[in-house]
Amino acid sequence: MVLKICVIGAGIIGLSSAIQIQERVGQGDITVVADKFSPETTGDGSGGFWKPHMLGETPISDLRRWSETTWKHLIAIAMSPVAAQAEAYMVSGYSLSSRSQYQEEWWKDLVLGYRHITPRELQMFPDAKSGVFFTSVQINVVAYMDFLLRRFQKNGGKIQRKAITSIDELAPDYDVVVNCCGVRARHLLDDFEVTPVRGHLTRVQAPWVKHFVLRLDPGEEAFVLPGVMTTVLGGADEVGNWSIEVKDEDKGAVWRRCCQLVPSLQNAQVDHHWVGLRPSRSRVRLETKHVTVHGRKVPVIHNYGHGGSGVTLHWGCAAEVAELILQEIQDRRRMAKL
Ligand SMILES: Cc1cc2nc3c(=O)[nH]c(=O)nc-3n(C[C@H](O)[C@H](O)[C@H](O)COP(=O)(O)OP(=O)(O)OC[C@H]3O[C@@H](n4cnc5c(N)ncnc54)[C@H](O)[C@@H]3O)c2cc1C
């Protein structure tokens, strides 16, 4: 039996889920349905940096599993010949705090070479009182999304550009629906635990910046992430605002904080500004629920609410979507035998 599977959403979460289903389940006629494709999705504009961030009360045991799987996947790409195509690379740098006691991270053993910084390093950052240095992995998400889309289509996957008003409209045509609709789950499902956290990024030409620098202080958060073609500056977050218009006050705040962290940025040329909405939720939703439409029971696997960490978690969450489908197939076989 070949299952007809629909994945709602062509962001990093939807595309990776579709590929993991193709490659782990090994059967299925899969269509990705979305009204926005790369380069218009949230991940395309994001920093593309592996670091768990803004994940509500999602249990650490789940986060560790998903982020570790994603880490291994991205590092394997970064260390392979396809790194140039997916634009995945290792990057080292500083994470700083104005507190004298740096708050340890639960993921410190997942990254490479995590260590507290020395007094000499601290002298370079006059506003910081503590900090750590580590190596992580980063992707240029636009290139990575193209890499994923090609892999999905090479595996026989189909795409359809369409806006969905209700999951019920897909249920009659598919055996399984996988819902990866990001922040819009609030409207599609009336899931009021989903809230946008609006973020502003400024991309600049600063090829001399080779280390990332993050400042974690609430209200004064800032980050500088060197990329392949541009360096990403960020740090203005706003909870509950759905606007994706660029605001002058955010431009100013991001510029001021990032130039304070890395003063050489004052001579950088601005490439462009971007605003995106992090799909923040009380906890990441990754589970199967069944809907009954016209007397037909259809499993819906939800995979959304990855906050500021969709890149960091995507491959691990997608692997679990595939496991949930395998479980569904087993349940059907068991029922058929009864
Ligand atoms: C400023 C900023 C910086 C970030 N930096 C990082 C970072 O460095 N590292 C990191 O790990 N994460 C980062 N993130 C978070 C990350 O970008 C998101 O968690 C991730 O992109 C969410 O992916 P998604 O696929 O769930 O959602 P989206 O990319 O928003 O995709 C949703 C998809 O669903 C489709 N869809 C939704 N509703 C419907 C509907 N009704 N009908 C049809 N289609 C629909 C859309 O068309 C789209 O294809 C950042 C986010 C922001 C805003």
The ligand as an ORCA input file, in Angstrom:
! r2SCAN-3c Opt
* xyz 0 1
  C      15.173     37.095     13.015
  C      15.230     35.589     13.074
  C      16.455     34.948     13.205
  C      16.511     33.554     13.330
  N      17.724     32.941     13.420
  C      17.780     31.595     13.636
  C      19.023     30.934     13.773
  O      20.099     31.539     13.649
  N      19.017     29.595     14.042
  C      17.853     28.888     14.177
  O      17.903     27.687     14.486
  N      16.654     29.475     13.986
  C      16.592     30.804     13.721
  N      15.376     31.427     13.545
  C      14.148     30.629     13.672
  C      13.816     29.886     12.393
  O      13.950     30.739     11.285
  C      12.369     29.338     12.478
  O      12.201     28.576     13.656
  C      12.080     28.433     11.281
  O      12.412     29.082     10.088
  C      10.611     28.020     11.258
  O      10.441     27.234     10.117
  P       9.016     26.696      9.668
  O       9.275     25.838      8.488
  O       8.313     26.114     10.859
  O       8.188     28.004      9.304
  P       8.159     28.923      7.981
  O       9.504     29.083      7.398
  O       7.436     30.165      8.390
  O       7.318     28.099      6.941
  C       5.940     27.905      7.066
  C       5.434     27.297      5.775
  O       4.053     26.980      5.949
  C       3.321     27.539      4.879
  N       1.958     27.826      5.364
  C       1.602     28.276      6.589
  N       0.283     28.402      6.671
  C      -0.200     28.032      5.456
  C      -1.509     27.952      4.910
  N      -2.581     28.283      5.623
  N      -1.656     27.532      3.618
  C      -0.566     27.184      2.880
  N       0.695     27.240      3.358
  C       0.867     27.661      4.632
  C       4.091     28.770      4.463
  O       3.746     29.144      3.137
  C       5.511     28.244      4.579
  O       5.851     27.507      3.425
  C      15.299     32.802     13.339
  C      14.082     33.441     13.120
  C      14.035     34.819     12.978
  C      12.711     35.488     12.747
*
